[in-house]
Amino acid sequence: MTHQVGVIGATLLASGVEFVEALTIVLAMGTTRGWRSTWAGVGAALALLAVVTALAGYALERWLPEALLQLVVGTLLLIFGLQWLRKAILRSAGLKALHDEDATFREEVEAARAAGDERRLGLDWFAFVVSFKGVFLEGLEIVFIVITFGVNGGSIPLAVVGAALGGVIVLGAGLALHRPLARVPENTIKFAVGLLLSTFGTFWAVEGLGWFAPSDASLRWPGGDLALPVLLALWALLAWAAVRLLAPRPQASEAV
């Protein structure tokens, strides 16, 4: 049960963050260059992402033994999660600027208006390519998380459901408002995703160390899945301490 909740929660939040950034690009292209070519680019990107997800997930499940799979995927997930966590910590400590979706939207709109009018296959090629590239590149991170959680957790359908829910929520809200979701607490969500990825990455990587044992069997944590909340609390405590340590200290006013 802990695995299932974690899989859905992590993929939903991660896909939500990535879809917020993709939505900004899609809105900029659709409102300035036309929606037909923009939706064609989005559809092509989603179709390619679905193929990548199916092939990569099948290959990992078929080619790697369970313990080695846990070690490889857990290690990659841990590295990926620490990258998210690092950026979130720096932003929370005031050492890195928060992501500004409104500014990104304005930049994309200016670029769309300045681009030439090249048409291929009956489509505005600039809108198609930019929309395809934006959705595909942002979607690759979602695919990575879906595959790693789905394969290691033995529940790819749940991971896909979580990612799809995140996409539906973000795209539905953005298209209803006709504007980027600039007020979404993006850094807070990235903080949460970074903690979840680091937690599950640690859990699975340690289990995968059993591949080096003579039996090649996965190691088991004391208490099984109950170790996950403990790991999550430890990562959260470490992240909180890092924010406190890195945050600039207010300088005491000099005595007159």
C-alpha positions as CSV (number, residue, x, y, z in Angstrom):
1,M,0.0,0.0,0.0
2,T,2.9,2.4,0.8
3,H,4.4,1.6,-2.5
4,Q,1.2,2.3,-4.4
5,V,0.5,5.6,-2.7
6,G,4.1,6.7,-3.2
7,V,4.1,5.7,-6.9
8,I,0.9,7.7,-7.6
9,G,1.9,10.7,-5.5
10,A,5.4,11.0,-6.9
11,T,4.3,10.6,-10.6
12,L,1.4,13.0,-10.1
13,L,3.5,15.7,-8.5
14,A,6.4,15.3,-10.9
15,S,4.2,15.3,-14.0
16,G,2.3,18.3,-12.7
17,V,5.6,20.4,-12.4
18,E,6.8,19.4,-15.8
19,F,3.3,20.0,-17.4
20,V,3.3,23.5,-15.9
21,E,6.4,24.3,-17.9
22,A,5.2,22.6,-21.0
23,L,1.8,24.4,-20.7
24,T,3.6,27.8,-20.9
25,I,5.1,26.9,-24.2
26,V,1.9,25.5,-25.6
27,L,-0.2,28.5,-24.6
28,A,2.4,30.9,-26.1
29,M,2.4,29.0,-29.4
30,G,-1.4,28.5,-29.5
31,T,-2.4,32.1,-28.8
32,T,0.1,33.6,-31.2
33,R,0.6,31.1,-34.0
34,G,-2.7,29.1,-34.0
35,W,-4.0,26.1,-32.1
36,R,-4.1,23.6,-35.0
37,S,-0.4,23.4,-35.5
38,T,0.3,23.6,-31.8
39,W,-2.0,20.7,-31.0
40,A,-0.4,18.7,-33.8
41,G,3.0,19.2,-32.1
42,V,1.6,18.3,-28.7
43,G,0.0,15.1,-30.1
44,A,3.1,14.0,-31.9
45,A,5.2,14.5,-28.8
46,L,2.8,12.5,-26.6
47,A,2.6,9.7,-29.1
48,L,6.4,9.4,-29.2
49,L,6.6,9.6,-25.4
50,A,4.1,6.7,-25.1
51,V,6.3,4.6,-27.4
52,V,9.5,5.4,-25.5
53,T,7.7,4.5,-22.2
54,A,6.5,1.2,-23.5
55,L,9.8,0.1,-25.1
56,A,12.0,1.2,-22.2
57,G,9.7,-0.3,-19.6
58,Y,9.5,-3.6,-21.4
59,A,13.3,-3.7,-21.9
60,L,14.1,-3.1,-18.3
61,E,11.6,-5.7,-17.0
62,R,12.9,-8.3,-19.5
63,W,16.6,-7.8,-19.5
64,L,17.6,-7.1,-15.9
65,P,17.3,-9.4,-12.8
66,E,15.2,-8.0,-10.0
67,A,18.1,-7.1,-7.7
68,L,20.2,-5.5,-10.4
69,L,17.1,-3.6,-11.6
70,Q,16.5,-2.2,-8.2
71,L,20.2,-1.2,-7.9
72,V,20.4,0.6,-11.3
73,V,17.0,2.2,-11.2
74,G,17.2,3.1,-7.5
75,T,20.6,4.7,-8.0
76,L,19.4,6.7,-11.0
77,L,16.3,7.8,-9.2
78,L,18.4,8.9,-6.2
79,I,20.7,11.0,-8.4
80,F,17.7,12.5,-10.2
81,G,15.9,13.2,-6.9
82,L,19.0,14.9,-5.4
83,Q,19.1,17.2,-8.4
84,W,15.5,18.3,-7.8
85,L,16.2,18.6,-4.1
86,R,19.3,20.6,-4.6
87,K,17.6,23.2,-6.7
88,A,14.6,23.4,-4.3
89,I,16.9,23.9,-1.3
90,L,18.8,26.7,-3.1
91,R,15.6,28.4,-4.0
92,S,14.2,28.0,-0.5
93,A,17.4,29.4,0.9
94,G,17.2,32.4,-1.4
95,L,20.4,31.5,-3.3
96,K,18.6,30.8,-6.6
97,A,15.8,32.7,-8.2
98,L,12.4,31.2,-8.4
99,H,11.1,30.1,-11.8
100,D,9.0,32.8,-13.4
101,E,6.4,31.3,-15.7
102,D,5.0,34.7,-16.7
103,A,8.5,35.8,-17.9
104,T,8.9,32.6,-19.8
105,F,5.5,33.1,-21.4
106,R,6.4,36.6,-22.6
107,E,9.7,35.3,-24.0
108,E,8.0,32.5,-25.9
109,V,5.3,34.9,-27.3
110,E,8.0,37.4,-28.5
111,A,9.9,34.6,-30.2
112,A,6.7,33.3,-31.8
113,R,5.8,36.7,-33.2
114,A,9.3,37.3,-34.5
115,A,9.5,33.9,-36.3
116,G,8.9,33.6,-40.0
117,D,5.8,32.0,-41.6
118,E,7.1,28.6,-42.8
119,R,4.5,26.0,-43.6
120,R,5.0,22.2,-44.1
121,L,2.4,19.5,-44.4
122,G,-0.2,22.2,-44.0
123,L,1.1,23.2,-40.6
124,D,2.7,26.3,-39.1
125,W,6.1,24.6,-38.8
126,F,7.4,26.9,-36.1
127,A,4.4,26.3,-33.8
128,F,4.6,22.6,-34.5
129,V,8.3,22.2,-33.8
130,V,8.4,24.4,-30.7
131,S,5.3,22.7,-29.2
132,F,6.7,19.2,-30.0
133,K,10.1,20.0,-28.6
134,G,8.7,21.6,-25.4
135,V,6.3,18.8,-24.6
136,F,8.7,16.0,-25.5
137,L,11.7,17.4,-23.5
138,E,9.6,18.1,-20.4
139,G,7.9,14.8,-20.9
140,L,11.1,12.8,-20.9
141,E,11.6,13.5,-17.2
142,I,8.0,12.3,-16.6
143,V,8.7,9.2,-18.6
144,F,11.9,8.5,-16.6
145,I,10.0,8.8,-13.3
146,V,7.0,6.7,-14.6
147,I,9.4,3.9,-15.8
148,T,11.5,3.9,-12.6
149,F,8.6,3.9,-10.2
150,G,6.5,1.6,-12.4
151,V,9.1,-1.0,-13.1
152,N,10.6,-1.1,-9.6
153,G,7.3,-0.9,-7.9
154,G,5.8,-3.5,-10.2
155,S,3.0,-1.1,-11.1
156,I,3.5,0.7,-14.4
157,P,-0.3,1.3,-14.8
158,L,-0.4,3.1,-11.5
159,A,2.6,5.2,-12.4
160,V,0.9,6.1,-15.7
161,V,-2.3,6.9,-13.9
162,G,-0.5,9.3,-11.6
163,A,1.3,11.0,-14.4
164,A,-1.9,11.3,-16.4
165,L,-3.8,12.8,-13.5
166,G,-1.1,15.4,-13.0
167,G,-1.2,16.3,-16.7
168,V,-5.0,16.5,-16.8
169,I,-5.1,18.8,-13.7
170,V,-2.5,21.2,-15.0
171,L,-3.6,21.3,-18.6
172,G,-7.3,21.6,-17.6
173,A,-6.6,24.5,-15.3
174,G,-4.3,26.3,-17.7
175,L,-6.6,26.0,-20.7
176,A,-9.6,27.1,-18.6
177,L,-7.7,30.2,-17.4
178,H,-6.0,30.8,-20.7
179,R,-2.8,31.8,-19.0
180,P,0.3,30.2,-17.5
181,L,0.0,28.8,-14.0
182,A,2.4,31.3,-12.4
183,R,0.9,31.1,-9.0
184,V,1.4,27.4,-8.6
185,P,3.9,26.8,-5.7
186,E,6.3,25.2,-8.1
187,N,9.3,25.1,-5.7
188,T,7.3,23.6,-2.9
189,I,6.1,20.8,-5.3
190,K,9.6,20.3,-6.5
191,F,10.8,20.0,-2.9
192,A,8.2,17.3,-2.3
193,V,9.1,15.5,-5.5
194,G,12.8,15.6,-4.7
195,L,12.1,14.1,-1.3
196,L,10.0,11.3,-2.7
197,L,12.5,10.5,-5.4
198,S,15.4,10.5,-3.0
199,T,13.4,8.3,-0.5
200,F,12.4,5.7,-3.0
201,G,15.8,5.8,-4.7
202,T,17.6,5.1,-1.4
203,F,15.1,2.3,-0.6
204,W,15.5,0.5,-3.9
205,A,19.2,1.1,-4.3
206,V,19.9,-0.5,-0.9
207,E,17.7,-3.4,-1.7
208,G,19.5,-3.8,-5.0
209,L,22.9,-4.2,-3.2
210,G,21.8,-7.9,-2.7
211,W,22.8,-8.4,-6.4
212,F,26.5,-8.5,-5.1
213,A,25.6,-11.3,-2.6
214,P,26.1,-15.0,-3.7
215,S,22.4,-15.5,-3.9
216,D,21.7,-12.5,-6.1
217,A,18.6,-11.9,-4.0
218,S,17.4,-8.4,-3.1
219,L,18.0,-7.2,0.5
220,R,15.1,-6.5,2.7
221,W,14.7,-3.5,4.9
222,P,13.7,-4.0,8.6
223,G,10.0,-3.6,8.6
224,G,9.7,-3.7,4.9
225,D,7.7,-0.8,3.4
226,L,7.5,0.8,6.8
227,A,11.1,1.9,6.3
228,L,9.8,4.4,3.6
229,P,8.2,6.9,6.0
230,V,11.4,6.8,8.1
231,L,13.6,7.5,5.1
232,L,11.3,10.3,4.0
233,A,11.4,11.9,7.4
234,L,15.3,11.7,7.4
235,W,15.6,13.2,4.0
236,A,13.1,16.0,5.0
237,L,15.1,16.7,8.1
238,L,18.4,16.8,6.1
239,A,16.8,19.2,3.5
240,W,15.4,21.4,6.3
241,A,18.8,21.6,7.9
242,A,20.4,22.4,4.6
243,V,18.0,25.3,4.0
244,R,18.7,26.7,7.5
245,L,22.4,26.4,7.0
246,L,22.5,28.0,3.5
247,A,20.1,30.8,4.1
248,P,21.9,34.2,4.4
249,R,22.1,35.4,8.0
250,P,20.6,38.9,8.6
251,Q,23.4,41.2,9.5
252,A,23.2,42.8,12.9
253,S,22.9,46.6,12.7
254,E,26.1,48.4,13.8
255,A,25.9,50.1,17.1
256,V,25.9,53.9,16.8
